[in-house]
Amino acid sequence: MSQQRPQALLALADGTLFYGSSIGAAGHTVGEVVFNTALTGYQEILTDPSYCRQIVTLTYPHIGNVGVNREDAESNGVFAAGLIIRDLPLRASNFRMEETLDAYLERTGTVAIADIDTRKLTRILREKGAQPGCIMAGEIDPVKAVELARSFGSMAGQDLAKVVSCKQPFAWTMREWQLGMGHATQTDSRFHVVAYDFGVKHNILRMLAERGCKLTVVPAQTPAEEVLKLNPDGVFLSNGPGDPEPCDYAIAAIKVFLDKKLPVFGICLGHQLLALAAGGKTSKMKFGHHGANHPVQDLDDRRVLITSQNHGFQADETSLPANVRVTHRSLFDGTVQGIALTDRPAFSFQGHPEASPGPHDVAYLFDRFITAMEQHGR
């Protein structure tokens, strides 16, 4: 990137400094620095609420080639605390592009840095683990930047689901995107699903709507009693940011749904919350899983699936009670990727079956949820 841009600085809590160029808003931002290995989907990543209070490093060197557009957003705004890339191309081109990545970052007030050695940064994060960091853009102060990074603390103990959640219930009718047609609108439905918004991605809701679900999205802290008044055929537990253990309000609600034997399907944070509600425990990972190329095995049929991942916490397998079986396992590190209750129609997946970005190898879990509701209604 030869275009002259304001100077920027990335400071890690361990004192490591990276000097580069600002490609977004002026000012500073702090958060947990993580790395994502996806080659595409930077807009979907930036707008994923699961990245709340995290600064995302994209390991692929060229980011911004196709610009951004309104249709690919996974929420109503940018939730990532900041963005770190190697190179911003001088020219972006795509028939769906509405603005360039740097213009988008500046317009949304997102602090971002380019022209740094992201391979070196990724190696630091891989060996030392995800750590707090600070990006300064425009006027920079290395000493102050390190101080700000160290003041951030840890993601452990942070209840962020209620921070990013919607404030009022709403209906969702948008279906999946199709080339030349865009997003269709749902006109008929077979099942009423109440979806808990812990930071839900739009493509999850689209895929449920595509399968004939009437969707009522409710805030993270909605009591189970209010959900039951809506007479749902099933309950969906969404993805989201932060530590699942402080979300006692959600865990309490899920226990009620399990007692009622309602079909329950959880993704990402929802997976961890289901594990906690079932009696298990969770823990923070060293640097988590963030990418669109993670191999996972379905333990029921032994298939290997390539999945999209974005999580920094995990369900601890040794803590799971006897009525919870592991259904999927990461082939990178052996961690739990899916669980199912043996005595309840409840199951979950740690990765992202909806992808966006990423492959759709695990999309069949949405169909499994539909089947669970069909069987429950008989």
VOVEX-168738 format. One record per residue (C-alpha): x, y, z; residue in three letters; residue number from 1. Coordinates in pm, whole numbers, plus 50000, padded with zeros to 5 digits. Example, Ala and Ser with C-alpha at 12.3 -4.5 7.8 and 13.67 -1.06 7.14 Angstrom:
<atoms>
<atom east="51230" north="49550" up="50780" aa="ala" i="1"/>
<atom east="51367" north="49894" up="50714" aa="ser" i="2"/>
</atoms>
This chain:
<atoms>
<atom east="50000" north="50000" up="50000" aa="met" i="1"/>
<atom east="50188" north="50303" up="49873" aa="ser" i="2"/>
<atom east="49922" north="50567" up="49949" aa="gln" i="3"/>
<atom east="50037" north="50804" up="50225" aa="gln" i="4"/>
<atom east="49831" north="50753" up="50539" aa="arg" i="5"/>
<atom east="49850" north="50870" up="50901" aa="pro" i="6"/>
<atom east="50078" north="50670" up="51127" aa="gln" i="7"/>
<atom east="49931" north="50407" up="51355" aa="ala" i="8"/>
<atom east="50063" north="50192" up="51638" aa="leu" i="9"/>
<atom east="49965" north="49856" up="51782" aa="leu" i="10"/>
<atom east="50084" north="49794" up="52138" aa="ala" i="11"/>
<atom east="50045" north="49460" up="52312" aa="leu" i="12"/>
<atom east="50023" north="49417" up="52687" aa="ala" i="13"/>
<atom east="50361" north="49241" up="52686" aa="asp" i="14"/>
<atom east="50520" north="49561" up="52552" aa="gly" i="15"/>
<atom east="50557" north="49455" up="52188" aa="thr" i="16"/>
<atom east="50508" north="49746" up="51946" aa="leu" i="17"/>
<atom east="50409" north="49741" up="51578" aa="phe" i="18"/>
<atom east="50419" north="50061" up="51374" aa="tyr" i="19"/>
<atom east="50201" north="50087" up="51065" aa="gly" i="20"/>
<atom east="49944" north="50299" up="50884" aa="ser" i="21"/>
<atom east="49595" north="50405" up="50989" aa="ser" i="22"/>
<atom east="49319" north="50281" up="50757" aa="ile" i="23"/>
<atom east="49020" north="50376" up="50969" aa="gly" i="24"/>
<atom east="48910" north="50630" up="51226" aa="ala" i="25"/>
<atom east="49154" north="50845" up="51422" aa="ala" i="26"/>
<atom east="49192" north="50787" up="51795" aa="gly" i="27"/>
<atom east="49256" north="50471" up="51992" aa="his" i="28"/>
<atom east="49087" north="50145" up="52081" aa="thr" i="29"/>
<atom east="49159" north="49863" up="52326" aa="val" i="30"/>
<atom east="49056" north="49499" up="52336" aa="gly" i="31"/>
<atom east="49173" north="49140" up="52335" aa="glu" i="32"/>
<atom east="49388" north="49081" up="52025" aa="val" i="33"/>
<atom east="49299" north="48759" up="51840" aa="val" i="34"/>
<atom east="49380" north="48622" up="51496" aa="phe" i="35"/>
<atom east="49143" north="48489" up="51230" aa="asn" i="36"/>
<atom east="49267" north="48268" up="50945" aa="thr" i="37"/>
<atom east="48974" north="48319" up="50705" aa="ala" i="38"/>
<atom east="49075" north="48428" up="50355" aa="leu" i="39"/>
<atom east="48747" north="48608" up="50286" aa="thr" i="40"/>
<atom east="48456" north="48756" up="50477" aa="gly" i="41"/>
<atom east="48620" north="49053" up="50649" aa="tyr" i="42"/>
<atom east="48293" north="49245" up="50654" aa="gln" i="43"/>
<atom east="48106" north="48954" up="50810" aa="glu" i="44"/>
<atom east="48383" north="48925" up="51070" aa="ile" i="45"/>
<atom east="48378" north="49295" up="51159" aa="leu" i="46"/>
<atom east="48000" north="49292" up="51203" aa="thr" i="47"/>
<atom east="47987" north="48968" up="51405" aa="asp" i="48"/>
<atom east="47876" north="49066" up="51760" aa="pro" i="49"/>
<atom east="48088" north="48778" up="51895" aa="ser" i="50"/>
<atom east="48393" north="49001" up="51836" aa="tyr" i="51"/>
<atom east="48274" north="49264" up="52084" aa="cys" i="52"/>
<atom east="48579" north="49403" up="52271" aa="arg" i="53"/>
<atom east="48820" north="49206" up="52052" aa="gln" i="54"/>
<atom east="49073" north="49345" up="51804" aa="ile" i="55"/>
<atom east="49085" north="49112" up="51506" aa="val" i="56"/>
<atom east="49405" north="49026" up="51319" aa="thr" i="57"/>
<atom east="49340" north="48884" up="50973" aa="leu" i="58"/>
<atom east="49624" north="48652" up="50873" aa="thr" i="59"/>
<atom east="49549" north="48661" up="50500" aa="tyr" i="60"/>
<atom east="49776" north="48937" up="50361" aa="pro" i="61"/>
<atom east="49540" north="49118" up="50120" aa="his" i="62"/>
<atom east="49223" north="49248" up="50284" aa="ile" i="63"/>
<atom east="48970" north="49481" up="50124" aa="gly" i="64"/>
<atom east="48983" north="49359" up="49763" aa="asn" i="65"/>
<atom east="48605" north="49352" up="49714" aa="val" i="66"/>
<atom east="48501" north="49646" up="49931" aa="gly" i="67"/>
<atom east="48188" north="49626" up="50147" aa="val" i="68"/>
<atom east="47812" north="49629" up="50094" aa="asn" i="69"/>
<atom east="47499" north="49640" up="50306" aa="arg" i="70"/>
<atom east="47383" north="49286" up="50224" aa="glu" i="71"/>
<atom east="47686" north="49109" up="50373" aa="asp" i="72"/>
<atom east="47663" north="49266" up="50720" aa="ala" i="73"/>
<atom east="47598" north="49016" up="51000" aa="glu" i="74"/>
<atom east="47447" north="49278" up="51233" aa="ser" i="75"/>
<atom east="47347" north="49642" up="51235" aa="asn" i="76"/>
<atom east="47702" north="49771" up="51283" aa="gly" i="77"/>
<atom east="48069" north="49698" up="51349" aa="val" i="78"/>
<atom east="48121" north="49515" up="51679" aa="phe" i="79"/>
<atom east="48494" north="49434" up="51655" aa="ala" i="80"/>
<atom east="48696" north="49674" up="51869" aa="ala" i="81"/>
<atom east="48954" north="49716" up="51592" aa="gly" i="82"/>
<atom east="49111" north="49562" up="51284" aa="leu" i="83"/>
<atom east="49471" north="49462" up="51203" aa="ile" i="84"/>
<atom east="49577" north="49369" up="50849" aa="ile" i="85"/>
<atom east="49895" north="49337" up="50644" aa="arg" i="86"/>
<atom east="49797" north="49514" up="50323" aa="asp" i="87"/>
<atom east="49504" north="49721" up="50200" aa="leu" i="88"/>
<atom east="49487" north="49707" up="49818" aa="pro" i="89"/>
<atom east="49491" north="50040" up="49638" aa="leu" i="90"/>
<atom east="49190" north="49937" up="49431" aa="arg" i="91"/>
<atom east="48882" north="49741" up="49535" aa="ala" i="92"/>
<atom east="48644" north="49599" up="49277" aa="ser" i="93"/>
<atom east="48326" north="49393" up="49289" aa="asn" i="94"/>
<atom east="47985" north="49429" up="49126" aa="phe" i="95"/>
<atom east="47822" north="49435" up="49471" aa="arg" i="96"/>
<atom east="48064" north="49686" up="49627" aa="met" i="97"/>
<atom east="47912" north="50003" up="49774" aa="glu" i="98"/>
<atom east="48222" north="50152" up="49938" aa="glu" i="99"/>
<atom east="48585" north="50067" up="50010" aa="thr" i="100"/>
<atom east="48693" north="49900" up="50331" aa="leu" i="101"/>
<atom east="48889" north="50201" up="50458" aa="asp" i="102"/>
<atom east="48598" north="50438" up="50388" aa="ala" i="103"/>
<atom east="48369" north="50197" up="50574" aa="tyr" i="104"/>
<atom east="48604" north="50178" up="50873" aa="leu" i="105"/>
<atom east="48630" north="50556" up="50891" aa="glu" i="106"/>
<atom east="48254" north="50606" up="50856" aa="arg" i="107"/>
<atom east="48178" north="50356" up="51132" aa="thr" i="108"/>
<atom east="48442" north="50497" up="51368" aa="gly" i="109"/>
<atom east="48650" north="50178" up="51363" aa="thr" i="110"/>
<atom east="49018" north="50216" up="51447" aa="val" i="111"/>
<atom east="49235" north="49997" up="51224" aa="ala" i="112"/>
<atom east="49601" north="49948" up="51133" aa="ile" i="113"/>
<atom east="49774" north="49812" up="50820" aa="ala" i="114"/>
<atom east="50131" north="49765" up="50698" aa="asp" i="115"/>
<atom east="50248" north="49556" up="50993" aa="ile" i="116"/>
<atom east="50398" north="49206" up="51003" aa="asp" i="117"/>
<atom east="50084" north="49005" up="51079" aa="thr" i="118"/>
<atom east="50282" north="48679" up="51060" aa="arg" i="119"/>
<atom east="50499" north="48791" up="51350" aa="lys" i="120"/>
<atom east="50195" north="48910" up="51544" aa="leu" i="121"/>
<atom east="50009" north="48584" up="51485" aa="thr" i="122"/>
<atom east="50308" north="48384" up="51606" aa="arg" i="123"/>
<atom east="50319" north="48589" up="51927" aa="ile" i="124"/>
<atom east="49948" north="48529" up="51987" aa="leu" i="125"/>
<atom east="49980" north="48159" up="51909" aa="arg" i="126"/>
<atom east="50275" north="48107" up="52144" aa="glu" i="127"/>
<atom east="50177" north="48345" up="52427" aa="lys" i="128"/>
<atom east="49801" north="48335" up="52384" aa="gly" i="129"/>
<atom east="49551" north="48607" up="52305" aa="ala" i="130"/>
<atom east="49638" north="48921" up="52500" aa="gln" i="131"/>
<atom east="49511" north="49277" up="52545" aa="pro" i="132"/>
<atom east="49623" north="49537" up="52295" aa="gly" i="133"/>
<atom east="49576" north="49897" up="52193" aa="cys" i="134"/>
<atom east="49568" north="50054" up="51847" aa="ile" i="135"/>
<atom east="49648" north="50426" up="51824" aa="met" i="136"/>
<atom east="49586" north="50610" up="51497" aa="ala" i="137"/>
<atom east="49693" north="50965" up="51419" aa="gly" i="138"/>
<atom east="49869" north="51099" up="51727" aa="glu" i="139"/>
<atom east="50050" north="50807" up="51888" aa="ile" i="140"/>
<atom east="50216" north="50762" up="52227" aa="asp" i="141"/>
<atom east="50390" north="50424" up="52274" aa="pro" i="142"/>
<atom east="50405" north="50446" up="52654" aa="val" i="143"/>
<atom east="50039" north="50541" up="52682" aa="lys" i="144"/>
<atom east="49941" north="50271" up="52433" aa="ala" i="145"/>
<atom east="50105" north="49997" up="52642" aa="val" i="146"/>
<atom east="49939" north="50135" up="52956" aa="glu" i="147"/>
<atom east="49599" north="50126" up="52787" aa="leu" i="148"/>
<atom east="49657" north="49771" up="52665" aa="ala" i="149"/>
<atom east="49749" north="49651" up="53013" aa="arg" i="150"/>
<atom east="49446" north="49821" up="53165" aa="ser" i="151"/>
<atom east="49203" north="49614" up="52957" aa="phe" i="152"/>
<atom east="49230" north="49299" up="53166" aa="gly" i="153"/>
<atom east="49087" north="48963" up="53056" aa="ser" i="154"/>
<atom east="48778" north="48849" up="52870" aa="met" i="155"/>
<atom east="48725" north="48596" up="53148" aa="ala" i="156"/>
<atom east="48439" north="48707" up="53370" aa="gly" i="157"/>
<atom east="48298" north="48954" up="53116" aa="gln" i="158"/>
<atom east="47924" north="48917" up="53054" aa="asp" i="159"/>
<atom east="47894" north="49073" up="52710" aa="leu" i="160"/>
<atom east="47583" north="48895" up="52584" aa="ala" i="161"/>
<atom east="47353" north="49147" up="52751" aa="lys" i="162"/>
<atom east="47571" north="49430" up="52614" aa="val" i="163"/>
<atom east="47525" north="49338" up="52246" aa="val" i="164"/>
<atom east="47173" north="49195" up="52269" aa="ser" i="165"/>
<atom east="46864" north="49364" up="52129" aa="cys" i="166"/>
<atom east="46661" north="49570" up="52377" aa="lys" i="167"/>
<atom east="46314" north="49465" up="52260" aa="gln" i="168"/>
<atom east="46172" north="49151" up="52096" aa="pro" i="169"/>
<atom east="46128" north="49159" up="51719" aa="phe" i="170"/>
<atom east="46015" north="48935" up="51434" aa="ala" i="171"/>
<atom east="46256" north="48819" up="51162" aa="trp" i="172"/>
<atom east="46140" north="48726" up="50810" aa="thr" i="173"/>
<atom east="46448" north="48762" up="50585" aa="met" i="174"/>
<atom east="46559" north="48443" up="50410" aa="arg" i="175"/>
<atom east="46894" north="48345" up="50257" aa="glu" i="176"/>
<atom east="47063" north="48552" up="49984" aa="trp" i="177"/>
<atom east="47042" north="48433" up="49625" aa="gln" i="178"/>
<atom east="47239" north="48563" up="49327" aa="leu" i="179"/>
<atom east="47032" north="48802" up="49121" aa="gly" i="180"/>
<atom east="46749" north="48803" up="49374" aa="met" i="181"/>
<atom east="46901" north="48919" up="49700" aa="gly" i="182"/>
<atom east="46719" north="48828" up="50021" aa="his" i="183"/>
<atom east="46369" north="48685" up="49986" aa="ala" i="184"/>
<atom east="46105" north="48741" up="50255" aa="thr" i="185"/>
<atom east="45941" north="48456" up="50440" aa="gln" i="186"/>
<atom east="45568" north="48433" up="50371" aa="thr" i="187"/>
<atom east="45470" north="48106" up="50539" aa="asp" i="188"/>
<atom east="45595" north="47912" up="50840" aa="ser" i="189"/>
<atom east="45575" north="47566" up="50990" aa="arg" i="190"/>
<atom east="45727" north="47627" up="51332" aa="phe" i="191"/>
<atom east="45749" north="47912" up="51579" aa="his" i="192"/>
<atom east="46104" north="47947" up="51710" aa="val" i="193"/>
<atom east="46206" north="48187" up="51984" aa="val" i="194"/>
<atom east="46567" north="48290" up="51926" aa="ala" i="195"/>
<atom east="46767" north="48430" up="52216" aa="tyr" i="196"/>
<atom east="46984" north="48717" up="52098" aa="asp" i="197"/>
<atom east="47317" north="48686" up="52278" aa="phe" i="198"/>
<atom east="47477" north="48856" up="51974" aa="gly" i="199"/>
<atom east="47303" north="48668" up="51696" aa="val" i="200"/>
<atom east="47438" north="48678" up="51340" aa="lys" i="201"/>
<atom east="47187" north="48759" up="51069" aa="his" i="202"/>
<atom east="47272" north="48453" up="50861" aa="asn" i="203"/>
<atom east="47166" north="48223" up="51143" aa="ile" i="204"/>
<atom east="46823" north="48385" up="51140" aa="leu" i="205"/>
<atom east="46813" north="48371" up="50760" aa="arg" i="206"/>
<atom east="46884" north="47997" up="50759" aa="met" i="207"/>
<atom east="46614" north="47930" up="51017" aa="leu" i="208"/>
<atom east="46365" north="48140" up="50818" aa="ala" i="209"/>
<atom east="46466" north="47955" up="50500" aa="glu" i="210"/>
<atom east="46356" north="47632" up="50668" aa="arg" i="211"/>
<atom east="46007" north="47758" up="50748" aa="gly" i="212"/>
<atom east="46058" north="47899" up="51096" aa="cys" i="213"/>
<atom east="45855" north="48192" up="51222" aa="lys" i="214"/>
<atom east="46115" north="48375" up="51429" aa="leu" i="215"/>
<atom east="46065" north="48583" up="51740" aa="thr" i="216"/>
<atom east="46400" north="48723" up="51855" aa="val" i="217"/>
<atom east="46415" north="48812" up="52225" aa="val" i="218"/>
<atom east="46672" north="48993" up="52442" aa="pro" i="219"/>
<atom east="46936" north="48790" up="52625" aa="ala" i="220"/>
<atom east="46781" north="48847" up="52968" aa="gln" i="221"/>
<atom east="46428" north="48739" up="52876" aa="thr" i="222"/>
<atom east="46292" north="48505" up="53149" aa="pro" i="223"/>
<atom east="46183" north="48157" up="53045" aa="ala" i="224"/>
<atom east="45827" north="48231" up="53158" aa="glu" i="225"/>
<atom east="45791" north="48508" up="52900" aa="glu" i="226"/>
<atom east="45920" north="48280" up="52627" aa="val" i="227"/>
<atom east="45680" north="48000" up="52723" aa="leu" i="228"/>
<atom east="45388" north="48244" up="52691" aa="lys" i="229"/>
<atom east="45479" north="48272" up="52322" aa="leu" i="230"/>
<atom east="45414" north="47897" up="52285" aa="asn" i="231"/>
<atom east="45727" north="47818" up="52081" aa="pro" i="232"/>
<atom east="45789" north="47491" up="51901" aa="asp" i="233"/>
<atom east="46159" north="47529" up="51976" aa="gly" i="234"/>
<atom east="46415" north="47759" up="52136" aa="val" i="235"/>
<atom east="46734" north="47873" up="51966" aa="phe" i="236"/>
<atom east="47041" north="47990" up="52163" aa="leu" i="237"/>
<atom east="47258" north="48222" up="51957" aa="ser" i="238"/>
<atom east="47626" north="48298" up="51930" aa="asn" i="239"/>
<atom east="47769" north="48587" up="52128" aa="gly" i="240"/>
<atom east="48076" north="48740" up="52291" aa="pro" i="241"/>
<atom east="48241" north="48708" up="52629" aa="gly" i="242"/>
<atom east="48244" north="48451" up="52907" aa="asp" i="243"/>
<atom east="47937" north="48224" up="52932" aa="pro" i="244"/>
<atom east="47963" north="48159" up="53306" aa="glu" i="245"/>
<atom east="47842" north="48506" up="53422" aa="pro" i="246"/>
<atom east="47526" north="48466" up="53209" aa="cys" i="247"/>
<atom east="47327" north="48320" up="53499" aa="asp" i="248"/>
<atom east="47001" north="48465" up="53360" aa="tyr" i="249"/>
<atom east="47041" north="48261" up="53040" aa="ala" i="250"/>
<atom east="47150" north="47944" up="53219" aa="ile" i="251"/>
<atom east="46843" north="47962" up="53445" aa="ala" i="252"/>
<atom east="46612" north="48004" up="53145" aa="ala" i="253"/>
<atom east="46768" north="47713" up="52956" aa="ile" i="254"/>
<atom east="46718" north="47484" up="53256" aa="lys" i="255"/>
<atom east="46346" north="47558" up="53239" aa="val" i="256"/>
<atom east="46331" north="47470" up="52869" aa="phe" i="257"/>
<atom east="46517" north="47146" up="52937" aa="leu" i="258"/>
<atom east="46270" north="47059" up="53214" aa="asp" i="259"/>
<atom east="45984" north="47124" up="52971" aa="lys" i="260"/>
<atom east="46159" north="46902" up="52713" aa="lys" i="261"/>
<atom east="46135" north="47172" up="52447" aa="leu" i="262"/>
<atom east="46362" north="47131" up="52142" aa="pro" i="263"/>
<atom east="46672" north="47346" up="52199" aa="val" i="264"/>
<atom east="46951" north="47424" up="51951" aa="phe" i="265"/>
<atom east="47258" north="47627" up="52049" aa="gly" i="266"/>
<atom east="47546" north="47772" up="51850" aa="ile" i="267"/>
<atom east="47878" north="47910" up="51982" aa="cys" i="268"/>
<atom east="47798" north="48090" up="52311" aa="leu" i="269"/>
<atom east="47463" north="47913" up="52301" aa="gly" i="270"/>
<atom east="47651" north="47581" up="52294" aa="his" i="271"/>
<atom east="47851" north="47678" up="52601" aa="gln" i="272"/>
<atom east="47538" north="47796" up="52782" aa="leu" i="273"/>
<atom east="47363" north="47466" up="52710" aa="leu" i="274"/>
<atom east="47662" north="47279" up="52853" aa="ala" i="275"/>
<atom east="47646" north="47493" up="53168" aa="leu" i="276"/>
<atom east="47269" north="47449" up="53202" aa="ala" i="277"/>
<atom east="47312" north="47072" up="53168" aa="ala" i="278"/>
<atom east="47559" north="47071" up="53458" aa="gly" i="279"/>
<atom east="47895" north="47108" up="53285" aa="gly" i="280"/>
<atom east="48166" north="47372" up="53311" aa="lys" i="281"/>
<atom east="48349" north="47599" up="53067" aa="thr" i="282"/>
<atom east="48698" north="47747" up="53052" aa="ser" i="283"/>
<atom east="48894" north="48008" up="52859" aa="lys" i="284"/>
<atom east="49119" north="47885" up="52577" aa="met" i="285"/>
<atom east="49476" north="47998" up="52511" aa="lys" i="286"/>
<atom east="49400" north="48173" up="52182" aa="phe" i="287"/>
<atom east="49068" north="48024" up="52081" aa="gly" i="288"/>
<atom east="48945" north="47916" up="51740" aa="his" i="289"/>
<atom east="48891" north="48191" up="51481" aa="his" i="290"/>
<atom east="48880" north="48099" up="51114" aa="gly" i="291"/>
<atom east="48688" north="47937" up="50831" aa="ala" i="292"/>
<atom east="48898" north="47625" up="50774" aa="asn" i="293"/>
<atom east="48880" north="47425" up="51098" aa="his" i="294"/>
<atom east="48838" north="47046" up="51062" aa="pro" i="295"/>
<atom east="48580" north="46891" up="51293" aa="val" i="296"/>
<atom east="48467" north="46529" up="51309" aa="gln" i="297"/>
<atom east="48105" north="46423" up="51348" aa="asp" i="298"/>
<atom east="48146" north="46137" up="51595" aa="leu" i="299"/>
<atom east="47817" north="45974" up="51491" aa="asp" i="300"/>
<atom east="47904" north="45906" up="51127" aa="asp" i="301"/>
<atom east="48282" north="45979" up="51139" aa="arg" i="302"/>
<atom east="48261" north="46244" up="50867" aa="arg" i="303"/>
<atom east="48523" north="46519" up="50868" aa="val" i="304"/>
<atom east="48370" north="46864" up="50825" aa="leu" i="305"/>
<atom east="48541" north="47192" up="50744" aa="ile" i="306"/>
<atom east="48389" north="47455" up="50968" aa="thr" i="307"/>
<atom east="48383" north="47823" up="51053" aa="ser" i="308"/>
<atom east="48490" north="47898" up="51411" aa="gln" i="309"/>
<atom east="48492" north="48198" up="51641" aa="asn" i="310"/>
<atom east="48520" north="48134" up="52014" aa="his" i="311"/>
<atom east="48760" north="48188" up="52301" aa="gly" i="312"/>
<atom east="48588" north="47964" up="52556" aa="phe" i="313"/>
<atom east="48509" north="47592" up="52551" aa="gln" i="314"/>
<atom east="48294" north="47333" up="52722" aa="ala" i="315"/>
<atom east="48510" north="47111" up="52945" aa="asp" i="316"/>
<atom east="48451" north="46751" up="52843" aa="glu" i="317"/>
<atom east="48544" north="46599" up="53179" aa="thr" i="318"/>
<atom east="48280" north="46811" up="53351" aa="ser" i="319"/>
<atom east="47987" north="46699" up="53136" aa="leu" i="320"/>
<atom east="47730" north="46482" up="53317" aa="pro" i="321"/>
<atom east="47636" north="46131" up="53207" aa="ala" i="322"/>
<atom east="47329" north="46243" up="53010" aa="asn" i="323"/>
<atom east="47539" north="46467" up="52782" aa="val" i="324"/>
<atom east="47729" north="46303" up="52498" aa="arg" i="325"/>
<atom east="47993" north="46463" up="52278" aa="val" i="326"/>
<atom east="47881" north="46465" up="51913" aa="thr" i="327"/>
<atom east="48160" north="46663" up="51743" aa="his" i="328"/>
<atom east="48529" north="46706" up="51812" aa="arg" i="329"/>
<atom east="48795" north="46946" up="51681" aa="ser" i="330"/>
<atom east="49068" north="46774" up="51483" aa="leu" i="331"/>
<atom east="49305" north="47060" up="51563" aa="phe" i="332"/>
<atom east="49316" north="47018" up="51941" aa="asp" i="333"/>
<atom east="49053" north="46759" up="52036" aa="gly" i="334"/>
<atom east="48823" north="47006" up="52211" aa="thr" i="335"/>
<atom east="48448" north="46954" up="52229" aa="val" i="336"/>
<atom east="48267" north="47093" up="51925" aa="gln" i="337"/>
<atom east="47919" north="46956" up="51977" aa="gly" i="338"/>
<atom east="47700" north="46801" up="52245" aa="ile" i="339"/>
<atom east="47356" north="46641" up="52268" aa="ala" i="340"/>
<atom east="47148" north="46549" up="52569" aa="leu" i="341"/>
<atom east="47046" north="46183" up="52572" aa="thr" i="342"/>
<atom east="46718" north="46244" up="52757" aa="asp" i="343"/>
<atom east="46611" north="46577" up="52606" aa="arg" i="344"/>
<atom east="46569" north="46709" up="52247" aa="pro" i="345"/>
<atom east="46856" north="46952" up="52299" aa="ala" i="346"/>
<atom east="47186" north="46979" up="52113" aa="phe" i="347"/>
<atom east="47448" north="47237" up="52022" aa="ser" i="348"/>
<atom east="47754" north="47311" up="51811" aa="phe" i="349"/>
<atom east="48057" north="47519" up="51909" aa="gln" i="350"/>
<atom east="48141" north="47639" up="51558" aa="gly" i="351"/>
<atom east="47922" north="47825" up="51311" aa="his" i="352"/>
<atom east="47700" north="47606" up="51088" aa="pro" i="353"/>
<atom east="47571" north="47923" up="50920" aa="glu" i="354"/>
<atom east="47930" north="48012" up="50819" aa="ala" i="355"/>
<atom east="47923" north="48368" up="50681" aa="ser" i="356"/>
<atom east="48209" north="48354" up="50616" aa="pro" i="357"/>
<atom east="48303" north="47993" up="50564" aa="gly" i="358"/>
<atom east="48184" north="47653" up="50439" aa="pro" i="359"/>
<atom east="47838" north="47507" up="50494" aa="his" i="360"/>
<atom east="47945" north="47153" up="50586" aa="asp" i="361"/>
<atom east="47754" north="47168" up="50916" aa="val" i="362"/>
<atom east="47435" north="47329" up="50784" aa="ala" i="363"/>
<atom east="47258" north="46995" up="50837" aa="tyr" i="364"/>
<atom east="47229" north="47084" up="51205" aa="leu" i="365"/>
<atom east="46959" north="47335" up="51115" aa="phe" i="366"/>
<atom east="46768" north="47048" up="50952" aa="asp" i="367"/>
<atom east="46821" north="46839" up="51265" aa="arg" i="368"/>
<atom east="46657" north="47117" up="51468" aa="phe" i="369"/>
<atom east="46358" north="47110" up="51230" aa="ile" i="370"/>
<atom east="46333" north="46732" up="51273" aa="thr" i="371"/>
<atom east="46342" north="46769" up="51653" aa="ala" i="372"/>
<atom east="46049" north="47012" up="51640" aa="met" i="373"/>
<atom east="45856" north="46781" up="51405" aa="glu" i="374"/>
<atom east="45900" north="46488" up="51642" aa="gln" i="375"/>
<atom east="45816" north="46698" up="51945" aa="his" i="376"/>
<atom east="45488" north="46811" up="51789" aa="gly" i="377"/>
<atom east="45360" north="46460" up="51722" aa="arg" i="378"/>
</atoms>
